[in-house]
Each structure stands twice: as C-alpha cells, then as structure tokens.
Amino acid sequence: MNILVTGAAGFIGSQYVRTLLDSRTPEPAHVTVLDSLTYAGILDNLELGHPRLQFVHGDIRDTGVVDKLMAGTDQVVHFAAESHVDRSIHAASDFVLTNVVGTQVLLDAALRHGVGPFVHVSTDEVYGSVDSGSATEEHPLRPSSPYSASKASGDLLALAYHRTHGLDVRVTRCSNNYGPRQFPEKLVPLFVTHLLDGRRVPLYGDGRNVRDWLHVDDHCRGVELVRTRGRAGEVYNIGGGTELSNRDLTGLLLDACGAGWDRVVHVEDRKGHDLRYSVDWSKARDELGYRPRHDFTAGLAGTVAWYRDNRAWWEPLQRRAATEV
C-alpha cells in the first residue's frame, strides 16, 4: 500500500504520518510526503530516515510533480493548505491558489491514475458561526474568512469529483487542533511561547468567541478511521468535545504558565470573527467508532510541558513567523 500525504511537514500532517509509520499499525504502508516547505513546513517534524517514508519537496499545484507521484500511489490523504485566518484576511491569493487550485490538481491526477480513497482534510470553519446546537455534515456552508471560503471551495470541488466522476473522495471537517509541534502563530502555541518568554499575549475583542478543542492525536485517529472505514462521497465531522471561550482558554493557559491577567492585552477584534464553532461528530462515532481519547485538561498540560521542554524547536520559528508576516 502506497499512501501520498500532502502537507505532512506541518503540524497535523506530520502527526498523521507518525500514526501511519507506527510499528503497531495493522497494515504497514509506504508513505510519500509531498510538501512545499512554506514557512510552516518543518522537516524536523518528520522521521526522514524511516525505511517506509519518502519525502518529496514540491508544490501540489505542480502538475508534473503531482502526476509523477500519483502514478505510484494507491491512496491520498490531503492536508496541504494555507490555514492561518489572519494571513488570509491580508493576502487571500495564496489561500485560493493552494486550497482550491492545488486541490484541483491533486483530484485530476488521482482521477487519471485511478487512485482512491482520496481523503480531503477540511475544517469546521466552513460552517461559519453556529449560534446554537452543533453543525452536522448537512449544515449549510457559510464561511466568513478568505481562508474558510477557500477550504469550503476545496470541499465542494472534491465532492463534485465524486458525483461527476465517481472518484472515492471522503471529506473530514475538524474543530480547533492543539498539541505539540503546532507552529507558534496559532492561539495555543502563540500564548504559551509568549508567556514562557515573559511576554504579553493578545486577546481578540472581549474573548467571548467559542471554539471546540481537539487534540491533534485524536484528529489523526479520526482521519485514519475515515480513510480505512469511511464511505465514498461522505463528509465526517471530527470534534474534540471541549468547548471553551477564548477568554476561558486564556485563563487556563495563564495558570499553566504561572502568569496573571496583567500579561493579557485586549486587541481589536478580527474582521469577520465568527462567534462560535461547534460540530456534531455523532456520524463519525456511530459509523466509524470515533471518540476523542484525550482529556482536555491533561492534553493541555502535556502541550504546555512540550513547549517548555522544546525551546530549540520553536524559538527559530518565532523569528521565521515574524519575517513572513
């Protein structure tokens, strides 16, 4: 079995590759990683010497590279994406080119070579703000940011290839991920690294915005269940089961880092900032047996400890992020 994993030098994709390469995996696969190594792609996230891992430095928009790799591929798990909302607000073109055009290039190549399943990894942000209850997979798509709009476009394109061509496409939509090795521009690692450095942290608006938190390991197990047990043409929500306001999460991070509220700076709210995300993941539970295993309190403590113990990993990335804004 040859599996092509795109964007796997990043936070979630690299964790998924570690899952595939785990010696306890029932059906060991050869994994090819295709990654363009943008600012958030980190080679050290991958075990490059592993005998079942091949790394290819390339862009998912490059039809020649993609076609060559797809010719020797059985299945695809597509993580590659521009994913930072703030960056999409200031410069949307990279998001459209990668998240829509790049996805189309992969889908065309998969179709030509008869590859499947093709798991397209997406986000709960495509549903937009959910005032009450939780969004099922049939919830209307109402993206608010250029990032989420580009992901929604990729979702619809992928599903269209199933309906038009019969390609075995499976879409996942996850809630907010946290865990080790997350690039320090996202909320949890940004706050943790700043607090560990004695710096102040920015809290958008009044901090009432609510997110559901999902440990990266649980997310990757959910993706693997979709790849191995999911149905063609279906969408599966993958949630964590812990909804917190940004203000409440900030309080937990302050406590974990031994800091007080004097270290928090309230900043102007993000444009188009959705108030609440919440996904109903009962379909993945009932069909695939998915359940999050990580207790949030323990998972967050472990994440903070990882950043405390791995300054050599994240300190250079802070400087890289500052130059890429």
Secondary structure, DSSP 4 states (H G I P E B T S, - for coil): -EEEEETTTSHHHHHHHHHHH-TT-SS--EEEEEE---TT--GGGS-TT-TTEEEEE--TT-HHHHHHHHTT-SEEEE------HHHHHH--HHHHIIIIIIHHHHHHHHHHHT---EEEEEEGGGG----SS-B-TTSPP---SHHHHHHHHHHHHHHHHHHHH---EEEEEE-EEESTT--TTSHHHHHHHHHHTT--EEEETTS--EEEEEEHHHHHHHHHHHHHH--TT-EEEE--S-EEEHHHHHHHHHHHTT--GGGEEEEPPPTT--SB--B--HHHHHHH-----S-HHHHHHHHHHHHHH-HHHHHHHHHHHHHH-
